[in-house]
Structures are given as C-alpha cells and as structure tokens.
C-alpha cells in the first residue's frame, strides 16, 4: 500500500481552453446586402441565379471590377478569368487574387449598403 492522498480536481493541472477566433462577418447584413460568397458558374455550390439577376458590384483593392467570376468577402479573394485561355473542358482558366473585397447590389443605386470584411 502507498500513502498517496487523493488530489482534488481543483488542485490538478489547469485545463487550457483553446481560444476561438471570432468569425469575420460582413460589416452590414440583411436582405439588401450580397452574400459572403457567390459564383457565376451554375455548377458551383455558391451559385445563386436570383441574386445574380439583381446585379452585383465588386470593388477589389479599391477598384471596381467587372470581370469577377467568383468572390469571397470574409476570406478576401476574387477569381478572375486568365485571358482567353480555356481548360480541356472549355471552361475559362481563372486566377485567385487576394485582397480586400466589397460587394453591393447594383439595382439599389448609389447609396446601396456595402458588404465588406
């Protein structure tokens, strides 16, 4: 037999709780703000024809872009077509560019709320 005294749970080594970073949400949310992730390719899970019909304006790194194939505001990237190059299935090759992304619905006019990270 050993003369060990039981150690209470409060005296044991403290458990570390991992710090969870808060999710980055768009600055503005609601029905008049575009989604965080949207693609124009109908085969993509992020495709939404109703939202695309409204017209989406994209500002990437401070410049308005009209050639964006897909974007993600929270992750800060856009996909644009790489010239006229096509893959073997006839889809355009795209480049993923990183930077600040802002999106808005063009049908709301000049004062439209902007979604940004």
MDTraj code that builds the backbone (N, CA, C; nanometers):
import mdtraj as md
import numpy as np

residues = "UNK UNK UNK UNK UNK UNK UNK UNK UNK UNK UNK UNK UNK UNK UNK UNK UNK UNK UNK UNK UNK UNK UNK UNK UNK UNK UNK UNK UNK UNK UNK UNK UNK UNK UNK UNK UNK UNK UNK UNK UNK UNK UNK UNK UNK UNK UNK UNK UNK UNK UNK UNK UNK UNK UNK UNK UNK UNK UNK UNK UNK UNK UNK UNK UNK UNK UNK UNK UNK UNK UNK UNK UNK UNK UNK UNK UNK UNK UNK UNK UNK UNK UNK UNK UNK UNK UNK UNK UNK UNK UNK UNK UNK UNK UNK UNK UNK UNK UNK UNK UNK UNK UNK UNK UNK UNK UNK UNK UNK UNK UNK UNK UNK UNK UNK UNK UNK".split()
xyz = np.array([
    [0.0832, -0.1185, 0.0000],
    [0.0000, 0.0000, 0.0000],
    [0.0870, 0.1239, 0.0000],
    [0.0345, 0.2248, -0.0629],
    [0.1078, 0.3511, -0.0684],
    [0.0305, 0.4548, 0.0094],
    [0.1010, 0.5518, 0.0558],
    [0.0390, 0.6598, 0.1325],
    [0.0150, 0.7814, 0.0444],
    [-0.0553, 0.7625, -0.0645],
    [-0.0859, 0.8745, -0.1522],
    [-0.2220, 0.9301, -0.1139],
    [-0.2266, 1.0603, -0.1033],
    [-0.3547, 1.1240, -0.0746],
    [-0.4194, 1.1624, -0.2057],
    [-0.5496, 1.1426, -0.2160],
    [-0.6153, 1.1800, -0.3413],
    [-0.6079, 1.3310, -0.3643],
    [-0.5836, 1.3678, -0.4868],
    [-0.5745, 1.5087, -0.5247],
    [-0.7110, 1.5529, -0.5736],
    [-0.7595, 1.6641, -0.5208],
    [-0.8890, 1.7164, -0.5636],
    [-0.8785, 1.7669, -0.7063],
    [-0.9898, 1.7686, -0.7748],
    [-0.9912, 1.8115, -0.9153],
    [-0.9448, 1.9554, -0.9307],
    [-0.9702, 2.0385, -0.8312],
    [-0.9319, 2.1792, -0.8422],
    [-0.7820, 2.1980, -0.8270],
    [-0.7130, 2.1004, -0.7645],
    [-0.5697, 2.1122, -0.7450],
    [-0.4906, 2.0542, -0.8621],
    [-0.5561, 1.9831, -0.9516],
    [-0.4854, 1.9230, -1.0641],
    [-0.4438, 2.0324, -1.1627],
    [-0.3697, 1.9922, -1.2601],
    [-0.3211, 2.0874, -1.3597],
    [-0.4401, 2.1549, -1.4282],
    [-0.4322, 2.2857, -1.4451],
    [-0.5449, 2.3558, -1.5082],
    [-0.5585, 2.3156, -1.6548],
    [-0.6812, 2.2986, -1.6972],
    [-0.7064, 2.2646, -1.8363],
    [-0.7042, 2.3927, -1.9189],
    [-0.6414, 2.3828, -2.0321],
    [-0.6367, 2.5003, -2.1190],
    [-0.7520, 2.4928, -2.2170],
    [-0.8178, 2.6016, -2.2320],
    [-0.9286, 2.6107, -2.3259],
    [-0.8762, 2.6830, -2.4494],
    [-0.8867, 2.6193, -2.5656],
    [-0.8351, 2.6861, -2.6854],
    [-0.9144, 2.8122, -2.7156],
    [-0.8414, 2.9145, -2.7492],
    [-0.9067, 3.0408, -2.7844],
    [-0.9655, 3.0278, -2.9249],
    [-1.0884, 3.0644, -2.9381],
    [-1.1559, 3.0570, -3.0668],
    [-1.1669, 3.1977, -3.1219],
    [-1.1120, 3.2160, -3.2399],
    [-1.1187, 3.3476, -3.3035],
    [-1.2611, 3.3726, -3.3512],
    [-1.3127, 3.4918, -3.3311],
    [-1.4478, 3.5197, -3.3789],
    [-1.4534, 3.5162, -3.5308],
    [-1.5632, 3.4680, -3.5811],
    [-1.5803, 3.4617, -3.7259],
    [-1.5915, 3.6028, -3.7821],
    [-1.5319, 3.6232, -3.8966],
    [-1.5381, 3.7536, -3.9611],
    [-1.6708, 3.7615, -4.0351],
    [-1.7516, 3.8582, -3.9985],
    [-1.8814, 3.8749, -4.0622],
    [-1.8809, 4.0045, -4.1422],
    [-1.9643, 4.0123, -4.2440],
    [-1.9728, 4.1372, -4.3181],
    [-2.0131, 4.2516, -4.2267],
    [-1.9677, 4.3721, -4.2572],
    [-1.9970, 4.4882, -4.1744],
    [-2.1465, 4.5169, -4.1699],
    [-2.2160, 4.4887, -4.2777],
    [-2.3591, 4.5120, -4.2864],
    [-2.4236, 4.3800, -4.3266],
    [-2.5367, 4.3470, -4.2658],
    [-2.6060, 4.2259, -4.3065],
    [-2.7536, 4.2552, -4.3215],
    [-2.8202, 4.1739, -4.3991],
    [-2.9617, 4.1932, -4.4217],
    [-2.9991, 4.1527, -4.5623],
    [-3.1236, 4.1747, -4.5991],
    [-3.1682, 4.1320, -4.7312],
    [-3.1114, 4.2161, -4.8457],
    [-3.0634, 4.3362, -4.8178],
    [-3.0123, 4.4235, -4.9232],
    [-2.8612, 4.4188, -4.9373],
    [-2.7980, 4.3164, -4.8768],
    [-2.6530, 4.3017, -4.8860],
    [-2.6229, 4.1694, -4.9554],
    [-2.5331, 4.1665, -5.0522],
    [-2.4994, 4.0417, -5.1218],
    [-2.4413, 3.9375, -5.0270],
    [-2.4453, 3.8113, -5.0659],
    [-2.3897, 3.7059, -4.9803],
    [-2.2385, 3.7155, -4.9701],
    [-2.1825, 3.6474, -4.8708],
    [-2.0387, 3.6481, -4.8462],
    [-1.9627, 3.5806, -4.9604],
    [-2.0208, 3.4779, -5.0211],
    [-1.9523, 3.4009, -5.1248],
    [-2.0506, 3.3777, -5.2384],
    [-2.0126, 3.4137, -5.3601],
    [-2.1017, 3.3992, -5.4739],
    [-2.0195, 3.3686, -5.5988],
    [-2.0744, 3.2813, -5.6858],
    [-2.0067, 3.2439, -5.8102],
    [-2.1042, 3.2545, -5.9263],
    [-2.0509, 3.2792, -6.0475],
    [-2.1381, 3.2888, -6.1640],
    [-2.1488, 3.1551, -6.2381],
    [-2.0689, 3.0565, -6.1998],
    [-2.0720, 2.9241, -6.2630],
    [-2.1897, 2.8438, -6.2069],
    [-2.2846, 2.8000, -6.2908],
    [-2.4007, 2.7261, -6.2417],
    [-2.3669, 2.5938, -6.1743],
    [-2.2499, 2.5368, -6.1995],
    [-2.2113, 2.4112, -6.1346],
    [-2.1543, 2.4320, -5.9949],
    [-2.1290, 2.5538, -5.9567],
    [-2.0712, 2.5837, -5.8261],
    [-2.1782, 2.5762, -5.7172],
    [-2.1425, 2.5291, -5.5974],
    [-2.2393, 2.5295, -5.4868],
    [-2.2715, 2.6715, -5.4378],
    [-2.1939, 2.7708, -5.4804],
    [-2.2153, 2.9084, -5.4377],
    [-2.2906, 2.9903, -5.5428],
    [-2.3471, 2.9247, -5.6420],
    [-2.4237, 2.9908, -5.7477],
    [-2.5646, 3.0209, -5.6978],
    [-2.6132, 3.1419, -5.7245],
    [-2.7497, 3.1812, -5.6899],
    [-2.8009, 3.2758, -5.7987],
    [-2.8848, 3.2222, -5.8873],
    [-2.9314, 3.2984, -6.0032],
    [-3.0130, 3.4205, -5.9632],
    [-3.0952, 3.4094, -5.8592],
    [-3.1789, 3.5219, -5.8172],
    [-3.0939, 3.6409, -5.7735],
    [-2.9882, 3.6151, -5.7003],
    [-2.9015, 3.7236, -5.6533],
    [-2.8202, 3.7819, -5.7681],
    [-2.7798, 3.6971, -5.8614],
    [-2.7031, 3.7467, -5.9762],
    [-2.7889, 3.8318, -6.0696],
    [-2.9184, 3.8004, -6.0808],
    [-3.0077, 3.8798, -6.1661],
    [-3.0189, 4.0243, -6.1178],
    [-3.0050, 4.0445, -5.9880],
    [-3.0122, 4.1803, -5.9332],
    [-2.8922, 4.2642, -5.9742],
    [-2.7819, 4.2000, -6.0061],
    [-2.6592, 4.2717, -6.0413],
    [-2.5753, 4.2962, -5.9182],
    [-2.4530, 4.2508, -5.9203],
    [-2.3629, 4.2655, -5.8059],
    [-2.2439, 4.3498, -5.8495],
    [-2.2163, 4.4544, -5.7750],
    [-2.0974, 4.5346, -5.7985],
    [-1.9862, 4.4861, -5.7078],
    [-1.8638, 4.4770, -5.7593],
    [-1.7489, 4.4298, -5.6816],
    [-1.6400, 4.5361, -5.6851],
    [-1.5902, 4.5697, -5.5675],
    [-1.4731, 4.6577, -5.5570],
    [-1.3626, 4.5736, -5.4950],
    [-1.2536, 4.5555, -5.5690],
    [-1.1405, 4.4752, -5.5237],
    [-1.0183, 4.5647, -5.5128],
    [-0.9630, 4.5744, -5.3944],
    [-0.8475, 4.6608, -5.3663],
    [-0.8743, 4.8052, -5.4078],
    [-0.9970, 4.8503, -5.3862],
    [-1.0324, 4.9889, -5.4140],
    [-1.0750, 5.0189, -5.5560],
    [-1.0656, 4.9229, -5.6468],
    [-1.1035, 4.9452, -5.7867],
    [-1.2260, 4.8592, -5.8201],
    [-1.3214, 4.9176, -5.8916],
    [-1.4408, 4.8444, -5.9321],
    [-1.4021, 4.7470, -6.0426],
    [-1.4379, 4.6186, -6.0241],
    [-1.4048, 4.5139, -6.1210],
    [-1.5324, 4.4607, -6.1850],
    [-1.5284, 4.4362, -6.3139],
    [-1.6451, 4.3822, -6.3849],
    [-1.6194, 4.2418, -6.4388],
    [-1.4996, 4.1873, -6.4188],
    [-1.4650, 4.0569, -6.4735],
    [-1.4503, 3.9490, -6.3663],
    [-1.5191, 3.9608, -6.2546],
    [-1.5067, 3.8665, -6.1439],
    [-1.5957, 3.7451, -6.1693],
    [-1.5381, 3.6256, -6.1622],
    [-1.6112, 3.5001, -6.1790],
    [-1.6690, 3.4517, -6.0463],
    [-1.5972, 3.4748, -5.9370],
    [-1.6372, 3.4289, -5.8038],
    [-1.5681, 3.5171, -5.7013],
    [-1.6308, 3.5362, -5.5853],
    [-1.5682, 3.6155, -5.4794],
    [-1.6032, 3.5598, -5.3430],
    [-1.5216, 3.5918, -5.2435],
    [-1.5493, 3.5604, -5.1035],
    [-1.5025, 3.6805, -5.0216],
    [-1.5970, 3.7449, -4.9553],
    [-1.5652, 3.8661, -4.8805],
    [-1.4862, 3.8339, -4.7539],
    [-1.5309, 3.7348, -4.6758],
    [-1.4669, 3.7062, -4.5479],
    [-1.3244, 3.6537, -4.5636],
    [-1.2969, 3.5794, -4.6715],
    [-1.1624, 3.5279, -4.6937],
    [-1.0769, 3.6252, -4.7747],
    [-1.1375, 3.7257, -4.8366],
    [-1.0645, 3.8306, -4.9070],
    [-1.0018, 3.7864, -5.0380],
    [-1.0798, 3.7286, -5.1278],
    [-1.0283, 3.6902, -5.2581],
    [-1.1357, 3.6988, -5.3654],
    [-1.0898, 3.7079, -5.4907],
    [-1.1766, 3.7031, -5.6078],
    [-1.1112, 3.6099, -5.7095],
    [-1.1926, 3.5526, -5.7969],
    [-1.1425, 3.4731, -5.9100],
    [-1.1755, 3.5489, -6.0372],
    [-1.0749, 3.5681, -6.1209],
    [-1.0939, 3.6361, -6.2493],
    [-1.0405, 3.5460, -6.3598],
    [-1.0951, 3.5633, -6.4799],
    [-1.0532, 3.4828, -6.5936],
    [-0.9126, 3.5218, -6.6365],
    [-0.8311, 3.4204, -6.6685],
    [-0.6924, 3.4413, -6.7114],
    [-0.6891, 3.4555, -6.8625],
    [-0.7210, 3.5734, -6.9135],
    [-0.7213, 3.5971, -7.0570],
    [-0.8303, 3.5175, -7.1261],
    [-0.7987, 3.4662, -7.2433],
    [-0.8962, 3.3859, -7.3182],
    [-0.8643, 3.2371, -7.3086],
    [-0.7784, 3.2000, -7.2174],
    [-0.7352, 3.0618, -7.2026],
    [-0.8477, 2.9748, -7.1476],
    [-0.8653, 2.8574, -7.2083],
    [-0.9683, 2.7627, -7.1657],
    [-0.9020, 2.6319, -7.1230],
    [-0.9680, 2.5590, -7.0336],
    [-0.9180, 2.4269, -6.9985],
    [-0.9696, 2.3254, -7.0988],
    [-0.9393, 2.1993, -7.0794],
    [-0.9758, 2.0975, -7.1791],
    [-1.1251, 2.0713, -7.1870],
    [-1.2012, 2.1190, -7.0890],
    [-1.3469, 2.1036, -7.0900],
    [-1.4177, 2.2278, -7.1425],
    [-1.3411, 2.3286, -7.1823],
    [-1.3996, 2.4504, -7.2378],
    [-1.4334, 2.5560, -7.1352],
    [-1.3938, 2.5358, -7.0090],
    [-1.4162, 2.6349, -6.9037],
    [-1.2995, 2.7326, -6.8989],
    [-1.3257, 2.8577, -6.8662],
    [-1.2144, 2.9536, -6.8594],
    [-1.1225, 2.9227, -6.7409],
    [-0.9926, 2.9389, -6.7632],
    [-0.8967, 2.9266, -6.6534],
    [-0.9055, 3.0538, -6.5697],
    [-0.9006, 3.0386, -6.4394],
    [-0.9143, 3.1541, -6.3512],
    [-0.7945, 3.1680, -6.2599],
    [-0.7725, 3.2899, -6.2160],
    [-0.6687, 3.3226, -6.1188],
    [-0.7364, 3.3674, -5.9904],
    [-0.6820, 3.3257, -5.8776],
    [-0.7346, 3.3680, -5.7474],
    [-0.6472, 3.4827, -5.6976],
    [-0.7089, 3.5998, -5.6798],
    [-0.6370, 3.7185, -5.6340],
    [-0.6800, 3.7516, -5.4920],
    [-0.5836, 3.7793, -5.4050],
    [-0.6126, 3.8106, -5.2649],
    [-0.6092, 3.9599, -5.2409],
    [-0.7013, 4.0082, -5.1566],
    [-0.7083, 4.1496, -5.1220],
    [-0.8439, 4.1823, -5.0621],
    [-0.8671, 4.3081, -5.0337],
    [-0.9945, 4.3490, -4.9747],
    [-1.1042, 4.3477, -5.0808],
    [-1.2205, 4.2919, -5.0439],
    [-1.3328, 4.2771, -5.1360],
    [-1.4550, 4.3443, -5.0762],
    [-1.5263, 4.4207, -5.1567],
    [-1.6530, 4.4819, -5.1170],
    [-1.7556, 4.4493, -5.2247],
    [-1.8799, 4.4228, -5.1826],
    [-1.9857, 4.3886, -5.2781],
    [-2.1132, 4.4630, -5.2438],
    [-2.1926, 4.4962, -5.3457],
    [-2.3202, 4.5629, -5.3260],
    [-2.4121, 4.5258, -5.4409],
    [-2.5426, 4.5438, -5.4199],
    [-2.6395, 4.5214, -5.5268],
    [-2.6484, 4.6469, -5.6112],
    [-2.6301, 4.6332, -5.7407],
    [-2.6318, 4.7477, -5.8308],
    [-2.7720, 4.8024, -5.8529],
    [-2.8760, 4.7206, -5.8327],
    [-3.0120, 4.7692, -5.8554],
    [-3.0591, 4.8654, -5.7475],
    [-2.9838, 4.8814, -5.6388],
    [-3.0222, 4.9736, -5.5310],
    [-2.9689, 5.1155, -5.5536],
    [-2.8860, 5.1333, -5.6532],
    [-2.8372, 5.2678, -5.6846],
    [-2.7111, 5.3044, -5.6091],
    [-2.6856, 5.4356, -5.6011],
    [-2.5631, 5.4878, -5.5420],
    [-2.5498, 5.4623, -5.3924],
    [-2.6575, 5.4735, -5.3171],
    [-2.6494, 5.4615, -5.1718],
    [-2.6704, 5.3200, -5.1208],
    [-2.6381, 5.2193, -5.1992],
    [-2.6608, 5.0797, -5.1609],
    [-2.5677, 5.0406, -5.0459],
    [-2.6171, 4.9594, -4.9504],
    [-2.5306, 4.9121, -4.8433],
    [-2.4235, 4.8184, -4.9004],
    [-2.3023, 4.8297, -4.8490],
    [-2.1878, 4.7542, -4.8988],
    [-2.1496, 4.6472, -4.7988],
    [-2.1302, 4.5239, -4.8463],
    [-2.0805, 4.4146, -4.7611],
    [-1.9292, 4.4127, -4.7732],
    [-1.8616, 4.4215, -4.6595],
    [-1.7154, 4.4158, -4.6586],
    [-1.6682, 4.3558, -4.5282],
    [-1.5472, 4.3044, -4.5295],
    [-1.4915, 4.2389, -4.4102],
    [-1.4242, 4.3395, -4.3208],
])
top = md.Topology()
chain = top.add_chain()
for i, resn in enumerate(residues, 1):
    res = top.add_residue(resn, chain, resSeq=i)
    for name in ("N", "CA", "C"):
        top.add_atom(name, md.element.get_by_symbol(name[0]), res)
traj = md.Trajectory(xyz[None], top)
